[in-house]
Structure formats: structure tokens, C-alpha cells
Amino acid sequence: MTIRRRDFLKRTGTGAAGVAALGACGNSQVDGAPQQAGIDGPRVNWRMQTSFSPNLDLLHGSGERIGRRVEELTGGKFSIRVYGAGEIVPGLQVMDAVMQGTLQCGLTSGYYYIGKHPALAFDTAIPFGMTTRQTLSWLHYGGGLEMINQIYSEFGVISIPASTTGGQMGGWFRDPVNSLEELAGMRMRIPGIGGEIMSRLGVTVQTLAGPEIYPALERGAIDATEWIGPHDDESMGLYQVASYYYYPGWWEPGVTLGLLINIDDFNALPPAYQQVLHSVCGETFCERLAAYDWANPPALQRLIQDHGVIITPYSEDVMEAAWRESHSYLDELSASNPEFRQIYDSYRTFRDAQWSFVNGNELTYQQWVIPRIG
């Protein structure tokens, strides 16, 4: 089915002005003393749950930041109470709770819900995809967000890009993996299309919410897990139950997280509250990207120096097999699902143009500079 932009925009009440607002990182004060927005409107009380543990200060903290800033900018009239994974529903059921109206909104990863529609993976990441910066550009200026939200609208949901972790690492393993042959047969927690590819490489894949990962790895129910990056992985204590930390995270080279909102609840908001929500999500996205770039390097050094973690790259045969199977799987989905094909065609065209530019400019600069540091 061809995605109908006009039908979606009519349902959500979001036209060109709303899309433009989504594209900004936010022009209100990022942190510190609240600004007076001078908004005159009714009192609105929402509930948000994230898919993440409250101890993840940047990831779950994105939801808390959104709630705090919305309340500040509306003078306390629009309140969003934020809960962690499992406090209302399990971490992997946030979208379902938003669909059903149990929650008005939820901060989560779209690829947790590819069982509902495989194209929801584009709201988070796909294997060998774009960086976070490139993906954000595609979402806002390449038409990606409108197409993704047409898919979400089939479930009564709208997504606003609201946070990110940047590029992620390649996961934790209890034992080293020196070849594709050694990868086969392992039990690994990995969601999304990355999990589909690992399954094709012979891995037994499980999808677990964040709070379930450590105990599963500790008791040997899984042999490996992907999670996020050094800052959050250190906070989860994963180094205590696995010693080998792999890179690159080829299935999540650039992550975006959406604030999923029940369409009816969104449309019931006064337009000024809708714009506050857009603006706050935009500024939170950019602030979190900066925060992760600040937090990850020292966390990685602590994992190596203080905790004895062994940082190692995937072998060439694993990378080649992952590349081959990823493109084969994405092509198969495109052949069987017209909606997926439409989004993937847009994504791929945008990605190829981005990579061509990066290869001629940014990559050349980095390849020249980085070997000369230190």
C-alpha cells in the first residue's frame, strides 16, 4: 500500500509547520532555570513510561527531561509523570500501552515492535545504516519521519524523535568469538533487524528488556548481549558477567529513539502544547547526543583500565557475512512488503548520497588527523 501523506497529516493535525518544528533541535533554554512560556491553556496530566531502567541516567533520563521541560515551559499546566520499565507495563510493551491508551506516551525503540510492522525498525536503526546525524537529517528533510508515522498511524500512534545514544558498540560476550564458525550456536540478546541477521548467522536470538539482561547473562541463560555503549553498559555492570566487548555495532551505527504518543491524546492537546512537545523533544535529542559523546570516552577507558575488559573487533568473516545477510534480508522485506520497500528506497537513496559526501570530506579528514593524535 502506498503511504498517503495527506491522510496521515489530516489525522495527526501535523502539517508543514509541525514537520518544520520537528526538524529543529529546539530554541528554548536547554537546561537551568525554567523559561516562562506565557502559555494560557488547560491543565493536562499525562503518563509516560520508558523501556529503560531508571538507573540509566541518560537513556531513561531523556524521558524525565522531556517531562520536566514540558512542565517548565507550560508553567506547570502540562504535566507528564515518567515511569521506568516495568512500573506500569513490561519494557517491551510500551507501544502496546500507548496504543491502548494505558499510557499517553512512551519513550522506546521502534525496532522492538518489528513484529507489528518491519518498517518500524527505521525509527531506531537498521544494520549498516546511517549515523545518528545522517538519520536525523533523513527523518526531517528526506521525508523519513512522515513515512514512518504513516506506519505508526495504522496503530493509532505518532512518533517524535526524542532521544539518541549515538552509534552503539557491538556487544558483550562471555567467551571470545574469533570467527564466524565460533559465533554459530551462541545465545544472544539482540532485538530488531540486527537480531534477524544474527539468527541467519547461526545465533540463537532472544529479545529481552534492559532490566532482564544482566541476570540472564549472569546465570548463563545467554552467552552474549548487545546493549548500548560504554556509559550505559558500565552502569548496567555488564563487565562483571562478560569480559569481551566487541565493535563495531554494525546493526546500530546510529540510533534514534521516538516518543510514541497516542494520536487521540496528541490531537486533544491545544496547539501550543503540541508545539512545546515538539520543541522539547528536539532539544532533548540534541542534548542527549552531546551527553553521550561526552560520557562514552571516559567510560570506555574505565572499562579497560579499571575492569579489565577486553576490547576487540569482529573478525572479517563475521563482518562480511553480516553485510551480505543484512542486504539480502532487507531486499527480501522490500520484495514482500510495499510499505517497507517505499521507506527503504528513500532511506537507501539518502544514505548513499550521505556516504558519498562523507567519503570525500569527513572521512579523509578523520583518517589524516586521528593517527596523529597522541
C-alpha positions in Angstrom: 0.0 0.0 0.0 1.4 3.4 -0.9 1.8 5.7 2.0 -0.6 8.6 1.9 1.0 11.7 3.4 -2.2 13.8 3.3 -4.3 11.2 5.1 -1.7 10.9 7.9 -1.3 14.7 8.3 -5.1 15.1 8.5 -5.3 12.5 11.3 -2.5 13.9 13.4 -3.1 17.6 12.7 0.6 18.0 11.8 1.2 19.9 8.6 4.3 21.6 7.2 4.7 23.8 10.2 4.7 20.9 12.5 7.2 19.0 10.5 9.5 22.1 10.5 9.2 22.2 14.3 10.3 18.6 14.5 13.4 19.4 12.5 14.8 21.9 15.0 17.0 21.0 18.0 14.8 23.4 20.0 15.4 27.0 20.6 14.4 27.2 24.2 16.9 27.1 27.1 18.5 23.6 27.3 19.0 23.4 31.0 19.0 25.5 34.1 16.3 28.0 35.1 12.9 27.4 33.5 11.7 29.9 30.9 8.3 31.5 31.1 6.4 30.4 28.0 3.3 32.6 28.7 1.0 29.7 27.6 -2.6 30.0 28.5 -4.3 26.6 28.5 -5.9 23.9 30.5 -4.3 21.5 32.9 -3.3 18.3 31.3 -1.8 15.3 33.1 -0.1 12.5 31.1 1.8 9.4 32.0 4.9 8.3 30.1 6.8 5.1 30.6 10.2 4.4 29.1 11.5 1.0 28.1 14.6 1.5 30.3 15.6 1.3 33.9 15.6 4.4 36.0 19.3 4.0 36.8 20.2 4.7 33.2 20.6 8.4 33.7 20.9 9.5 30.1 18.6 7.0 28.4 15.7 6.8 30.9 16.7 10.3 31.9 15.6 11.5 28.4 12.0 10.8 29.4 12.5 12.6 32.7 14.0 15.6 30.9 11.1 15.8 28.5 8.6 15.7 31.3 10.4 18.3 33.3 10.9 20.7 30.4 7.3 20.4 29.2 6.1 21.3 32.7 8.5 24.2 32.9 7.6 25.7 29.6 3.8 25.5 30.2 4.0 26.9 33.7 3.0 23.6 35.2 -0.1 23.3 33.2 1.0 20.3 31.1 2.4 17.6 33.4 3.9 14.3 32.3 4.7 11.8 35.0 7.5 9.4 34.0 7.9 5.8 34.9 10.6 3.3 34.3 10.5 -0.1 32.6 8.1 -2.5 34.3 6.5 0.1 36.6 3.3 0.1 34.6 3.9 -2.4 31.7 6.9 -4.5 30.8 9.6 -2.6 28.9 8.9 -4.2 25.6 5.2 -3.4 25.7 5.4 0.4 25.8 4.0 0.8 22.3 1.1 -1.5 23.1 0.3 0.5 26.2 0.3 3.7 24.1 -2.0 2.1 21.5 -4.4 1.1 24.2 -4.4 4.4 26.0 -2.9 3.0 29.2 -0.1 5.5 28.6 -0.5 8.7 26.7 3.1 8.4 25.6 6.2 6.3 25.9 9.9 6.6 25.2 11.1 3.5 23.4 12.8 1.9 20.4 10.7 1.3 17.3 12.6 -1.8 16.4 11.3 -3.5 19.5 8.0 -3.7 17.5 9.0 -5.0 14.1 6.6 -7.9 14.8 3.8 -5.4 14.2 5.5 -4.0 11.1 9.1 -4.4 9.9 9.4 -0.8 8.8 9.2 0.4 12.4 12.9 -0.6 12.6 13.6 2.7 10.7 12.5 4.6 13.8 15.6 3.2 15.6 18.3 1.7 13.3 18.9 -0.8 10.6 22.1 -2.9 10.0 24.9 -1.0 8.2 22.7 2.1 8.1 23.4 5.8 8.7 24.9 7.6 11.6 22.6 9.4 14.1 23.3 12.7 12.5 22.5 11.4 9.0 19.4 9.6 10.1 18.1 12.7 11.8 18.6 14.6 8.5 16.7 11.9 6.6 13.9 11.9 9.1 13.3 15.6 9.0 14.4 16.6 5.5 14.3 13.4 3.5 10.7 12.6 4.3 11.5 9.6 6.5 9.5 10.7 9.5 6.3 11.2 7.6 6.6 7.8 6.1 7.4 6.1 9.4 4.5 8.0 11.0 2.1 6.7 8.4 3.0 3.2 9.6 2.6 4.2 13.2 -0.8 5.8 12.4 -2.1 2.3 11.4 -1.7 1.6 15.2 -3.1 4.9 16.4 0.4 6.2 17.3 2.6 9.1 16.3 6.4 9.2 16.9 8.5 12.3 17.6 12.3 11.8 17.6 13.2 12.5 21.2 16.5 11.0 22.1 19.5 9.1 20.9 22.5 7.1 22.1 24.6 7.8 19.0 26.4 4.9 17.5 26.4 1.7 19.6 29.0 -0.9 20.4 29.0 -4.5 19.2 28.0 -6.3 22.3 29.3 -8.3 25.3 30.5 -11.9 25.1 31.3 -14.3 27.9 33.9 -16.0 25.6 35.9 -14.7 22.6 34.5 -15.1 19.1 37.4 -15.4 16.7 35.4 -16.4 13.6 32.0 -16.8 12.1 32.2 -20.5 12.9 32.5 -19.7 16.7 29.6 -17.3 16.5 27.2 -20.0 15.4 25.4 -21.7 18.2 25.7 -18.9 20.7 22.7 -17.5 22.6 22.5 -13.7 22.3 20.1 -11.0 23.3 19.7 -8.7 20.3 16.4 -7.1 19.1 15.4 -5.6 15.8 16.6 -6.5 12.4 20.1 -7.0 13.9 18.6 -10.0 15.7 17.2 -11.4 12.4 20.7 -11.2 10.9 22.4 -12.8 13.8 19.9 -15.6 13.6 20.9 -16.1 10.0 24.5 -16.3 11.1 23.6 -19.2 13.4 23.0 -17.4 16.6 20.0 -18.3 18.9 18.4 -14.9 19.4 16.4 -13.6 22.4 14.7 -10.3 22.8 14.9 -9.1 26.4 14.1 -5.8 28.0 17.0 -4.0 29.6 16.4 -5.0 33.2 16.4 -8.7 32.2 19.8 -8.7 30.5 22.2 -8.8 33.5 20.5 -11.7 35.3 20.2 -13.7 32.1 23.9 -13.2 31.3 24.9 -13.9 34.9 23.1 -17.2 35.2 24.2 -18.4 31.7 20.8 -18.2 30.0 22.5 -16.2 27.3 26.1 -16.2 26.2 26.2 -12.6 24.8 24.2 -9.4 24.6 24.2 -6.2 22.8 23.1 -3.2 24.8 24.2 0.4 24.2 27.6 1.8 24.7 30.3 2.3 27.4 28.4 4.7 29.7 25.2 2.7 29.9 26.9 -0.7 29.7 29.1 0.3 32.7 26.1 1.5 34.6 24.4 -1.9 34.0 27.5 -3.7 35.3 27.8 -5.9 32.2 31.6 -6.1 32.7 31.0 -8.2 35.8 29.5 -11.0 33.8 31.2 -10.8 30.4 34.8 -9.8 29.6 34.8 -9.4 25.8 33.5 -6.2 24.4 33.1 -6.1 20.6 33.0 -3.5 17.9 31.6 -2.1 15.6 27.9 -2.2 16.4 27.1 -2.8 12.7 23.4 -3.2 13.4 23.1 0.1 15.2 25.6 2.6 13.8 23.3 5.5 14.6 20.3 5.2 16.9 17.2 7.4 17.2 14.5 6.9 19.8 11.0 8.1 19.4 8.5 9.5 21.9 5.4 7.4 20.9 2.2 9.3 21.5 -1.4 8.1 21.3 -2.8 10.0 18.3 -6.1 10.8 20.0 -4.3 12.2 23.1 -2.0 14.2 20.9 -4.8 15.7 18.8 -6.7 16.6 22.0 -3.8 18.9 23.1 -4.0 22.6 22.5 -1.8 23.5 19.5 0.6 25.4 21.8 1.1 22.3 23.9 1.8 20.3 20.8 4.5 22.8 19.8 6.0 22.7 23.2 6.2 18.9 23.0 7.9 19.1 19.5 10.4 21.6 20.7 11.3 19.8 23.9 11.8 16.5 22.1 14.0 18.3 19.6 16.2 19.9 22.2 16.4 16.7 24.2 17.5 14.7 21.2 20.4 17.1 20.6 21.3 17.4 24.2 21.5 13.6 24.7 23.7 13.2 21.6 26.1 15.7 23.1 25.8 14.0 26.5 26.7 10.5 25.1 29.6 11.9 23.2 30.9 13.4 26.5 30.2 10.3 28.7 31.3 7.4 26.5 35.0 8.0 26.1 35.9 8.1 29.8 33.6 5.2 30.5 35.4 3.1 27.8 38.7 3.9 29.5 37.4 2.8 32.9 36.1 -0.4 31.4 39.6 -1.2 30.0 41.8 0.2 32.8 39.7 -0.4 35.9 37.7 -3.5 35.0 40.0 -5.4 32.6 37.5 -5.6 29.8 39.0 -6.8 26.5 38.0 -4.6 23.6 38.2 -6.4 20.3 36.8 -6.1 16.7 34.6 -8.6 15.0 36.6 -10.8 12.6 36.5 -10.0 8.9 34.5 -13.1 8.1 31.8 -12.1 10.6 31.6 -8.6 9.2 31.4 -9.9 5.6 28.7 -12.4 6.4 26.7 -9.8 8.4 27.0 -7.4 5.4 25.8 -10.0 3.0 22.9 -11.3 5.1 21.8 -7.8 6.1 21.4 -6.6 2.5 19.8 -9.9 1.5 17.2 -9.7 4.3 16.4 -6.0 3.6 15.9 -6.8 -0.1 13.6 -9.7 0.8 11.5 -7.5 3.0 11.3 -4.9 0.2 10.1 -7.6 -2.2 7.3 -8.8 0.1 6.2 -5.5 1.8 5.5 -2.5 -0.4 5.4 -0.1 2.6 8.8 -1.3 3.7 10.1 -1.0 0.2 9.0 2.6 -0.1 10.7 3.6 3.1 13.9 1.6 2.4 14.2 3.0 -1.1 14.0 6.5 0.4 16.5 5.6 3.2 18.9 3.9 0.8 19.0 6.8 -1.7 19.6 9.3 1.1 22.2 7.1 2.7 24.2 6.7 -0.5 24.3 10.4 -1.0 25.5 10.9 2.6 28.2 8.3 2.3 29.5 9.8 -0.9 29.9 13.1 0.8 31.4 11.7 4.0 33.9 9.6 1.9 35.2 12.7 0.1 35.4 15.1 3.1 34.9 14.0 6.6 36.4 10.5 6.3 39.5 11.9 4.6 39.9 14.5 7.4 39.5 11.8 10.2 41.9 9.4 8.5 44.5 12.1 8.4 44.0 13.5 11.9 43.3 10.6 14.1 46.6 8.7 13.6 48.4 11.9 14.6 46.7 12.2 17.9 48.7 11.1 20.9 
